Amino acid sequence: MNIFVRIEIFEEGDVYVALSPELNVSSFGETIEDAKKSFKEAVEAFIEECQEMGTLEDVLEESGFSKVDDFWKLRKPIAEEDLAFAV
């Protein structure tokens, strides 16, 4: 099984944070590559735990993934933008 996960990387203080908003999994590192590596390990651990609990398919579907053949793919937005609100 293959899962395609979107990753966001941003700077927070003196570290880089890697985040999957859909799975709510994140990790960090001193460099972007370190953050990606630790993120991959965190996602693998998350997936293994879901598999052990028998909840992986439910978690992926609830997070916006669809299964196509042997691949789990994240839905793609038709548009994306930032909006500002005055409060």
C-alpha positions as CSV (number, residue, x, y, z in Angstrom):
1,M,0.0,0.0,0.0
2,N,1.2,3.5,-0.8
3,I,0.0,6.7,0.8
4,F,0.7,10.2,-0.6
5,V,0.9,12.7,2.2
6,R,1.0,16.5,1.8
7,I,3.7,18.1,3.9
8,E,4.1,21.7,5.0
9,I,7.5,22.9,6.3
10,F,8.0,26.1,8.2
11,E,10.5,27.8,10.5
12,E,9.6,28.0,14.2
13,G,12.4,29.7,16.2
14,D,15.6,27.9,15.4
15,V,14.1,24.6,14.0
16,Y,12.1,23.6,11.0
17,V,8.7,22.0,11.5
18,A,7.2,19.5,9.1
19,L,3.5,19.0,9.3
20,S,0.7,17.0,7.7
21,P,-2.4,19.0,8.5
22,E,-4.7,16.2,7.3
23,L,-3.2,13.6,9.6
24,N,-2.3,16.1,12.3
25,V,1.2,14.6,12.5
26,S,4.3,16.8,12.8
27,S,8.0,16.6,13.6
28,F,11.0,18.9,13.5
29,G,14.7,19.2,12.8
30,E,17.6,21.6,12.7
31,T,17.5,21.6,8.9
32,I,14.7,21.0,6.4
33,E,16.1,17.6,5.5
34,D,16.3,16.7,9.2
35,A,12.7,17.8,9.6
36,K,11.6,15.7,6.6
37,K,13.4,12.6,7.9
38,S,11.9,12.9,11.4
39,F,8.5,13.6,9.8
40,K,8.7,10.4,7.8
41,E,9.5,8.4,10.9
42,A,6.6,10.1,12.7
43,V,4.1,9.3,9.9
44,E,5.4,5.7,9.7
45,A,4.8,5.2,13.4
46,F,1.4,6.8,13.1
47,I,0.4,4.5,10.2
48,E,1.8,1.4,12.1
49,E,-0.3,2.3,15.2
50,C,-3.4,2.8,13.1
51,Q,-2.8,-0.6,11.4
52,E,-2.4,-2.3,14.7
53,M,-5.6,-0.8,16.0
54,G,-7.4,-1.7,12.7
55,T,-8.4,1.9,12.1
56,L,-6.1,3.0,9.2
57,E,-8.7,3.0,6.4
58,D,-11.2,4.9,8.6
59,V,-8.6,7.5,9.6
60,L,-7.4,8.0,6.1
61,E,-11.0,8.4,4.7
62,E,-11.9,10.8,7.5
63,S,-8.8,12.8,6.7
64,G,-9.8,13.3,3.1
65,F,-7.9,10.5,1.4
66,S,-9.3,8.2,-1.3
67,K,-8.1,4.8,-2.3
68,V,-7.3,4.4,-6.0
69,D,-6.0,0.9,-6.8
70,D,-3.2,0.3,-4.2
71,F,-2.7,4.0,-3.5
72,W,-4.2,6.3,-0.9
73,K,-4.3,9.8,-2.4
74,L,-5.3,13.1,-0.8
75,R,-8.1,15.1,-2.4
76,K,-6.8,18.0,-4.4
77,P,-8.4,21.4,-4.0
78,I,-9.7,23.1,-7.1
79,A,-8.7,26.4,-5.6
80,E,-6.6,27.6,-2.6
81,E,-6.2,31.1,-1.2
82,D,-5.7,33.0,2.0
83,L,-8.5,35.1,3.4
84,A,-8.3,37.9,5.9
85,F,-11.1,38.7,8.4
86,A,-11.5,41.7,10.6
87,V,-12.5,40.7,14.1
